Amino acid sequence: MCLAALFALAATPAAAAEPQPVQREIIPGSELMTSQERERYRLRLRGAGTPQERERLRAAHVREMEERAQLRGLQVIDYSRLKGAQ
């Protein structure tokens, strides 16, 4: 390894060298969705301007997935509700 590369590595802070983990939630009803639907859902949540808007979008999504599941004789597990109940 050349000397310049060693200096560059030494000058790089450890935090910059390690990527931060991405917070991802389990999408309620994801098993009932296509990959395109999951990606659209993620984009809508990212685009929400406030936490309240994000929660409104999420609640509407859960209702939609519960309806879809009911038509198939299934049940949607909303893991965020379970975490809040503990």
C-alpha positions as CSV (number, residue, x, y, z in Angstrom):
1,M,0.0,0.0,0.0
2,C,1.4,3.4,-0.8
3,L,2.2,6.0,1.8
4,A,-0.4,8.4,0.6
5,A,-3.2,5.8,1.0
6,L,-2.0,5.1,4.5
7,F,-2.2,8.7,5.4
8,A,-5.7,9.0,3.9
9,L,-6.9,6.0,5.9
10,A,-5.4,7.5,9.1
11,A,-7.0,10.8,8.5
12,T,-10.5,9.3,8.0
13,P,-12.6,9.3,11.2
14,A,-13.8,5.9,12.3
15,A,-17.4,7.0,12.2
16,A,-17.1,8.0,8.5
17,A,-15.6,4.6,7.7
18,E,-18.5,2.6,9.1
19,P,-21.9,3.3,7.6
20,Q,-24.8,3.9,10.0
21,P,-27.4,1.2,10.2
22,V,-30.7,2.0,8.4
23,Q,-33.8,2.0,10.6
24,R,-36.4,-0.1,8.8
25,E,-39.7,-1.1,10.2
26,I,-41.6,-4.2,9.3
27,I,-44.3,-3.1,6.9
28,P,-47.7,-4.3,8.1
29,G,-49.2,-6.6,5.4
30,S,-46.0,-6.7,3.4
31,E,-46.6,-10.3,2.5
32,L,-49.8,-9.2,0.8
33,M,-47.9,-6.5,-1.3
34,T,-45.8,-6.6,-4.4
35,S,-42.3,-5.2,-4.3
36,Q,-43.5,-2.1,-6.2
37,E,-46.2,-1.5,-3.6
38,R,-43.7,-1.8,-0.8
39,E,-41.4,0.7,-2.4
40,R,-44.3,3.2,-3.0
41,Y,-45.3,2.8,0.6
42,R,-41.7,3.5,1.8
43,L,-41.5,6.6,-0.5
44,R,-44.8,8.0,0.8
45,L,-43.6,7.6,4.4
46,R,-40.3,9.3,3.7
47,G,-42.1,12.1,2.0
48,A,-44.4,12.8,5.0
49,G,-43.7,16.3,6.3
50,T,-44.5,15.6,10.0
51,P,-44.7,12.6,12.3
52,Q,-48.5,13.1,12.4
53,E,-48.7,12.9,8.6
54,R,-46.5,9.8,8.7
55,E,-48.8,8.1,11.3
56,R,-51.9,9.1,9.3
57,L,-50.4,7.4,6.2
58,R,-49.4,4.4,8.2
59,A,-52.8,4.0,9.8
60,A,-54.5,4.2,6.3
61,H,-52.1,1.6,5.0
62,V,-52.9,-0.8,7.9
63,R,-56.6,-0.4,7.3
64,E,-56.1,-1.2,3.6
65,M,-54.0,-4.2,4.3
66,E,-56.5,-5.5,6.9
67,E,-59.2,-5.3,4.2
68,R,-57.0,-7.1,1.7
69,A,-56.2,-9.8,4.3
70,Q,-59.8,-10.3,5.2
71,L,-60.7,-10.9,1.6
72,R,-58.1,-13.7,1.6
73,G,-59.1,-15.1,5.0
74,L,-55.9,-13.9,6.6
75,Q,-55.0,-11.5,9.4
76,V,-52.4,-8.7,9.4
77,I,-50.1,-8.4,12.4
78,D,-49.1,-4.8,13.1
79,Y,-45.8,-5.2,15.0
80,S,-45.7,-1.5,16.0
81,R,-48.9,-1.9,18.0
82,L,-47.5,-5.0,19.7
83,K,-44.3,-3.0,20.7
84,G,-46.5,-0.2,22.2
85,A,-48.5,-2.7,24.2
86,Q,-45.5,-4.2,26.0
